[in-house]
Amino acid sequence: MQKVLLTVLALFISATAYAQSTEPRDFHGMEWDSHYSAIPGLVKQFSRDEKIDVFKRPGEDMTIGSCPLDTLSYETFSGRFYKVKMTFSKCDPACVFNMFKQKYGECTKIEDSLDNFICTWDWKRVKLEFAIDSASGATEIVYVYKITEREYDTYLKEKAGPKKDSF
């Protein structure tokens, strides 16, 4: 009985260690929460509001495996890198999904409906969402550094302020 318990414990610890070690600490060599000025090659495309800027990297590899990307953009909050968005429409989403599954293991959450399929990997610091729009077949992949995202959410709540009473 003790050997079985030790074996199960060893498997659990190794599985947990593997899951934690797969958390992306960066994206294409850019460390999460780095100031955009420390990341070479970023070119600002536009601002979404006074705190979010969207960047691209000209000349960057626009593929996942052999699948060409339609878009690849980087977002910063208050100048700090926290989000990557990719879209593609020319490849079989199942093939690309299997690449992510092979790299990161099983999803921690799956939403499957008639409209879309969303698979989420949720680690301590980073969240990855793989979403397929059923109607168009277009696929979006989003990496988010959760610590900075929480700061952005707090900023939005504070910006909205308390609800004004109509009386």
HUJO-V963660 format. One record per residue. RES is the residue in three letters. PHI is phi as a letter, one per 40 degrees, with the letter a starting at -180 (* if undefined). D_FIRST is the distance of its C-alpha to the first C-alpha in whole Angstrom. Layout:
# HUJO-V963660
RES/PHI/D_FIRST + RES/PHI/D_FIRST
This chain:
# HUJO-V963660
MET/*/0 + GLN/c/4 + LYS/c/5 + VAL/c/5 + LEU/c/6 + LEU/c/9 + THR/c/10 + VAL/c/11 + LEU/c/12 + ALA/c/14 + LEU/c/15 + PHE/c/17 + ILE/c/18 + SER/c/20 + ALA/c/21 + THR/c/22 + ALA/c/24 + TYR/c/26 + ALA/c/27 + GLN/c/29 + SER/c/30 + THR/c/32 + GLU/c/34 + PRO/c/38 + ARG/c/39 + ASP/a/42 + PHE/b/44 + HIS/f/47 + GLY/g/46 + MET/c/48 + GLU/c/45 + TRP/d/45 + ASP/g/47 + SER/c/49 + HIS/c/53 + TYR/d/55 + SER/c/57 + ALA/c/55 + ILE/b/54 + PRO/c/56 + GLY/g/58 + LEU/c/57 + VAL/b/60 + LYS/c/61 + GLN/c/61 + PHE/a/62 + SER/b/61 + ARG/c/59 + ASP/a/60 + GLU/c/61 + LYS/b/57 + ILE/b/56 + ASP/b/57 + VAL/b/57 + PHE/b/57 + LYS/b/57 + ARG/b/57 + PRO/d/59 + GLY/g/59 + GLU/c/55 + ASP/c/53 + MET/b/53 + THR/b/50 + ILE/b/47 + GLY/g/46 + SER/b/49 + CYS/c/49 + PRO/c/52 + LEU/c/52 + ASP/c/55 + THR/b/54 + LEU/a/52 + SER/b/53 + TYR/b/52 + GLU/b/52 + THR/b/53 + PHE/b/53 + SER/f/55 + GLY/g/55 + ARG/b/52 + PHE/c/50 + TYR/a/47 + LYS/a/47 + VAL/b/48 + LYS/b/49 + MET/b/49 + THR/b/51 + PHE/a/51 + SER/b/53 + LYS/c/53 + CYS/b/50 + ASP/c/47 + PRO/d/45 + ALA/c/42 + CYS/c/42 + VAL/c/43 + PHE/d/40 + ASN/c/37 + MET/c/38 + PHE/c/37 + LYS/c/34 + GLN/c/33 + LYS/c/34 + TYR/b/32 + GLY/g/30 + GLU/c/30 + CYS/c/32 + THR/c/31 + LYS/a/33 + ILE/b/36 + GLU/b/39 + ASP/b/40 + SER/b/44 + LEU/c/47 + ASP/c/48 + ASN/a/46 + PHE/b/42 + ILE/b/41 + CYS/b/38 + THR/b/37 + TRP/b/34 + ASP/b/34 + TRP/b/33 + LYS/c/33 + ARG/b/37 + VAL/b/38 + LYS/b/38 + LEU/b/39 + GLU/b/41 + PHE/b/41 + ALA/b/44 + ILE/b/46 + ASP/c/49 + SER/c/49 + ALA/c/53 + SER/c/54 + GLY/g/51 + ALA/c/51 + THR/b/48 + GLU/b/47 + ILE/b/45 + VAL/b/45 + TYR/c/43 + VAL/b/43 + TYR/c/42 + LYS/c/41 + ILE/c/42 + THR/c/46 + GLU/c/46 + ARG/c/45 + GLU/c/48 + TYR/c/50 + ASP/c/49 + THR/c/50 + TYR/d/53 + LEU/c/54 + LYS/c/53 + GLU/c/55 + LYS/c/58 + ALA/c/58 + GLY/g/59 + PRO/c/59 + LYS/c/60 + LYS/c/64 + ASP/c/65 + SER/c/68 + PHE/c/70
